[in-house]
Amino acid sequence: MNKLITKILLVLFINIILPIEKNDLPIDTEKTTQDSLDAIIETFLKDISKVPDFSLYSSDGQLYNIRNLEGNVILINFWATWCGPCRAEIPELNEVQKLYGNDNFIVLGVSISDSKKALNDFKEIYDVNYPLLYGRSEEIEKILIDYGGIFSVPTSILINKKGEMIFNYPGAILKEYDKWDGAYTFLNSKIKEALKDS
């Protein structure tokens, strides 16, 4: 929906505002064709379907940036160490990381409230084979808002190689619940599909 609204606004801008100020433009509006207008619109819309960018450090000190990870399939899992369902789904997240980790796939566990020390203490008790990210509360709050207003954890978002969101699941993704909600099977099918796409 946002893409459609943006496209409409760009068309209005190009067709109404640009002709009014054509003397100030670096392009020759007399020779502007529909193809060149389409190219301008495409340039403006290029990143509109991508998920919002962010950069956070992992508990082991590595910086992860969503744009730098394009070309990979990314599963972002918003979670917290105090969240029981979040802890319960760690074995499933470990499993998908192990299954697909060698195929341009990565799970990123984004903690909504934990510090680096809390995450490192947690990893001494729980086996986690994917990066656990953290940030200042203002950074995390902005990310949660940018990703559609995430109000509960766990929430998992799958991003394709182009940087587009293709799956969003609010709740724990557990094999034992798969017979009721099908989330684990569906997630695996979406990962396989995304990995095949170029």
Beta strands, then each sheet from edge to edge (+ up, - down):
strand 1: 55-58
strand 2: 63-65
strand 3: 73-79
strand 4: 105-111
strand 5: 132-134
strand 6: 155-159
strand 7: 165-170
sheet 1: 2+ 1- 5+ 4+ 3+ 6- 7+
end
